[in-house]
Amino acid sequence: MVARKLKLEIQDGNWMVNVIEENNDDGKYELLHPNKETEIQVDEDKMQGLEYNIVAKAGTRYKLTLDEIVLAEGEVDDTGVANGKGVI
């Protein structure tokens, strides 16, 4: 396991970011408003899932990074919601 910094760059809004390690995830969010960064443990020999949900004003820009790697980047659309899934 390697320690990595998970960080969300955003001006304003509410968010939840979850890193999923197994089918039976612990249910704890790694980033939860108002926290914008945390250290997580990454197993480089296994895939880990990522889910994020952001609620903010339309046009709000965001970027989710793991150390210097951009995992997600975009702008909240007219619905006021941005969400996504990916693999670390």
VENRAFEN-V671194 format. One record per residue. N is the residue number from 1. OMEGA is omega in whole degrees, -180 to 180 (none if undefined). Layout:
((N & OMEGA) (N & OMEGA))
This chain:
((1 & -179) (2 & 178) (3 & 178) (4 & 180) (5 & 175) (6 & -173) (7 & 174) (8 & 175) (9 & -179) (10 & -179) (11 & -174) (12 & 178) (13 & 176) (14 & -176) (15 & 173) (16 & 177) (17 & -177) (18 & 172) (19 & -175) (20 & -178) (21 & -175) (22 & 176) (23 & -180) (24 & -179) (25 & -178) (26 & 177) (27 & 179) (28 & 178) (29 & -179) (30 & 174) (31 & 180) (32 & -179) (33 & 11) (34 & -178) (35 & -178) (36 & 177) (37 & 179) (38 & 175) (39 & 177) (40 & 177) (41 & -179) (42 & 175) (43 & -175) (44 & 178) (45 & -178) (46 & 173) (47 & 175) (48 & 179) (49 & -180) (50 & 174) (51 & 176) (52 & 176) (53 & -179) (54 & 173) (55 & -177) (56 & 177) (57 & 176) (58 & 180) (59 & 178) (60 & 180) (61 & 177) (62 & 175) (63 & 180) (64 & -177) (65 & 171) (66 & -167) (67 & -179) (68 & -178) (69 & 178) (70 & 179) (71 & 180) (72 & 180) (73 & 179) (74 & -177) (75 & 178) (76 & -177) (77 & -176) (78 & 178) (79 & -177) (80 & -177) (81 & 171) (82 & 177) (83 & -180) (84 & 179) (85 & 179) (86 & -179) (87 & 175) (88 & none))
